[in-house]
Amino acid sequence: MSACMLHDPAEIVEAYADMVYRTAYGLVKNPADAEDVAQEVFLSLVRTKPSFESAEHQKAWLLRTTVNKCKDHFKSAWQRRTQGLDESFSVPFTPEESAVLDAVRALPDKYRTVIYLYYIEGYSAKEIAQLLGIPQNTVLSQMARARKLLKTALKGDFDDAL
């Protein structure tokens, strides 16, 4: 990923499409919905034509917009009335990796979001707070609660290995 700020929408899509899709997939847990969310993010970029102060500001805007579009996705009437297909059977992970992935996917949205941004995207708690527009202590509390839920969920799966 280049450290310079991109101006052409096509270049922005090329540079950030994978990050936006991975973020959306991590939150909505469905490839088709993640593609829809990513498309909405880039449509918002084209429609609103925001001005960015830096490459980091550009990336943060894309991540924040992705998180917001995922929240909108869960609020939609269609989403509340339907249940997606379980596509985990097609993902080639070890049993241990699958257990961790399933436990993360089972977390409530607010916990899954901070865990994803911290561990996958590499943001600090302070940066996550800025991205989500919430206090840093809230991010830290959500991460602690998420870790506790993950520890409880995974304890039975990994006690045998100890």
FIBARO-822692 format. One record per residue (C-alpha): residue number from 1; x, y, z. Coordinates in steps of 0.1 Angstrom, whole numbers. Example, Ala and Ser with C-alpha at 12.3 -4.5 7.8 and 13.67 -1.06 7.14 Angstrom:
[doba 1; [123; -45; 78]]
[doba 2; [137; -11; 71]]
// end
This chain:
[doba 1; [0; 0; 0]]
[doba 2; [14; 33; -10]]
[doba 3; [19; 60; 16]]
[doba 4; [9; 87; -9]]
[doba 5; [-26; 100; -11]]
[doba 6; [-46; 89; -42]]
[doba 7; [-70; 112; -60]]
[doba 8; [-85; 92; -88]]
[doba 9; [-114; 70; -77]]
[doba 10; [-102; 41; -98]]
[doba 11; [-68; 42; -81]]
[doba 12; [-85; 44; -47]]
[doba 13; [-106; 14; -55]]
[doba 14; [-76; -5; -68]]
[doba 15; [-55; 3; -37]]
[doba 16; [-81; -2; -10]]
[doba 17; [-107; -27; -24]]
[doba 18; [-91; -56; -6]]
[doba 19; [-90; -38; 28]]
[doba 20; [-126; -26; 25]]
[doba 21; [-138; -61; 15]]
[doba 22; [-119; -78; 43]]
[doba 23; [-133; -54; 68]]
[doba 24; [-168; -58; 55]]
[doba 25; [-165; -96; 55]]
[doba 26; [-151; -96; 90]]
[doba 27; [-182; -78; 101]]
[doba 28; [-211; -91; 80]]
[doba 29; [-197; -127; 78]]
[doba 30; [-210; -133; 43]]
[doba 31; [-190; -129; 10]]
[doba 32; [-220; -116; -10]]
[doba 33; [-230; -91; 16]]
[doba 34; [-194; -80; 20]]
[doba 35; [-192; -73; -17]]
[doba 36; [-224; -53; -15]]
[doba 37; [-210; -32; 14]]
[doba 38; [-177; -26; -4]]
[doba 39; [-196; -15; -35]]
[doba 40; [-216; 9; -13]]
[doba 41; [-185; 23; 3]]
[doba 42; [-169; 31; -31]]
[doba 43; [-202; 46; -44]]
[doba 44; [-202; 69; -13]]
[doba 45; [-167; 79; -22]]
[doba 46; [-177; 88; -58]]
[doba 47; [-209; 105; -47]]
[doba 48; [-196; 126; -18]]
[doba 49; [-161; 134; -32]]
[doba 50; [-146; 140; 2]]
[doba 51; [-113; 159; 5]]
[doba 52; [-86; 141; 25]]
[doba 53; [-58; 157; 45]]
[doba 54; [-35; 127; 41]]
[doba 55; [-33; 90; 30]]
[doba 56; [-41; 80; 66]]
[doba 57; [-71; 102; 66]]
[doba 58; [-82; 86; 33]]
[doba 59; [-78; 51; 47]]
[doba 60; [-95; 60; 80]]
[doba 61; [-125; 75; 60]]
[doba 62; [-128; 42; 40]]
[doba 63; [-127; 21; 72]]
[doba 64; [-152; 43; 90]]
[doba 65; [-175; 43; 60]]
[doba 66; [-172; 5; 58]]
[doba 67; [-181; 1; 94]]
[doba 68; [-211; 24; 91]]
[doba 69; [-223; 6; 59]]
[doba 70; [-221; -27; 78]]
[doba 71; [-242; -12; 106]]
[doba 72; [-267; 0; 80]]
[doba 73; [-267; -35; 65]]
[doba 74; [-277; -50; 99]]
[doba 75; [-304; -24; 104]]
[doba 76; [-321; -32; 70]]
[doba 77; [-355; -48; 71]]
[doba 78; [-343; -75; 47]]
[doba 79; [-314; -85; 69]]
[doba 80; [-336; -87; 100]]
[doba 81; [-360; -111; 82]]
[doba 82; [-335; -134; 65]]
[doba 83; [-307; -157; 75]]
[doba 84; [-277; -162; 53]]
[doba 85; [-262; -195; 43]]
[doba 86; [-234; -209; 65]]
[doba 87; [-204; -208; 42]]
[doba 88; [-179; -218; 67]]
[doba 89; [-177; -253; 52]]
[doba 90; [-159; -239; 21]]
[doba 91; [-131; -222; 41]]
[doba 92; [-99; -242; 43]]
[doba 93; [-88; -237; 79]]
[doba 94; [-74; -261; 105]]
[doba 95; [-99; -272; 132]]
[doba 96; [-82; -248; 157]]
[doba 97; [-83; -219; 133]]
[doba 98; [-120; -226; 124]]
[doba 99; [-128; -226; 161]]
[doba 100; [-112; -192; 167]]
[doba 101; [-129; -178; 135]]
[doba 102; [-163; -191; 146]]
[doba 103; [-158; -177; 181]]
[doba 104; [-149; -143; 167]]
[doba 105; [-179; -144; 143]]
[doba 106; [-202; -152; 172]]
[doba 107; [-192; -120; 191]]
[doba 108; [-217; -92; 192]]
[doba 109; [-211; -66; 164]]
[doba 110; [-194; -40; 186]]
[doba 111; [-169; -65; 200]]
[doba 112; [-162; -81; 166]]
[doba 113; [-156; -46; 151]]
[doba 114; [-129; -36; 177]]
[doba 115; [-113; -70; 176]]
[doba 116; [-111; -69; 138]]
[doba 117; [-97; -34; 137]]
[doba 118; [-71; -41; 164]]
[doba 119; [-59; -76; 154]]
[doba 120; [-64; -77; 117]]
[doba 121; [-61; -41; 105]]
[doba 122; [-35; -32; 132]]
[doba 123; [-50; -1; 146]]
[doba 124; [-43; 11; 182]]
[doba 125; [-72; 15; 207]]
[doba 126; [-68; 53; 203]]
[doba 127; [-71; 51; 165]]
[doba 128; [-101; 27; 167]]
[doba 129; [-118; 52; 191]]
[doba 130; [-113; 80; 165]]
[doba 131; [-125; 57; 136]]
[doba 132; [-156; 47; 155]]
[doba 133; [-163; 81; 172]]
[doba 134; [-163; 66; 207]]
[doba 135; [-141; 72; 237]]
[doba 136; [-108; 52; 239]]
[doba 137; [-119; 37; 273]]
[doba 138; [-150; 23; 256]]
[doba 139; [-128; 6; 230]]
[doba 140; [-105; -8; 257]]
[doba 141; [-136; -21; 276]]
[doba 142; [-151; -37; 245]]
[doba 143; [-117; -54; 237]]
[doba 144; [-115; -67; 273]]
[doba 145; [-150; -80; 271]]
[doba 146; [-145; -95; 237]]
[doba 147; [-113; -113; 249]]
[doba 148; [-132; -126; 279]]
[doba 149; [-160; -140; 257]]
[doba 150; [-134; -155; 233]]
[doba 151; [-115; -171; 262]]
[doba 152; [-148; -186; 276]]
[doba 153; [-159; -198; 241]]
[doba 154; [-125; -213; 232]]
[doba 155; [-117; -228; 267]]
[doba 156; [-133; -261; 260]]
[doba 157; [-117; -265; 226]]
[doba 158; [-82; -259; 238]]
[doba 159; [-81; -273; 273]]
[doba 160; [-74; -307; 259]]
[doba 161; [-42; -295; 242]]
[doba 162; [-27; -282; 275]]
// end
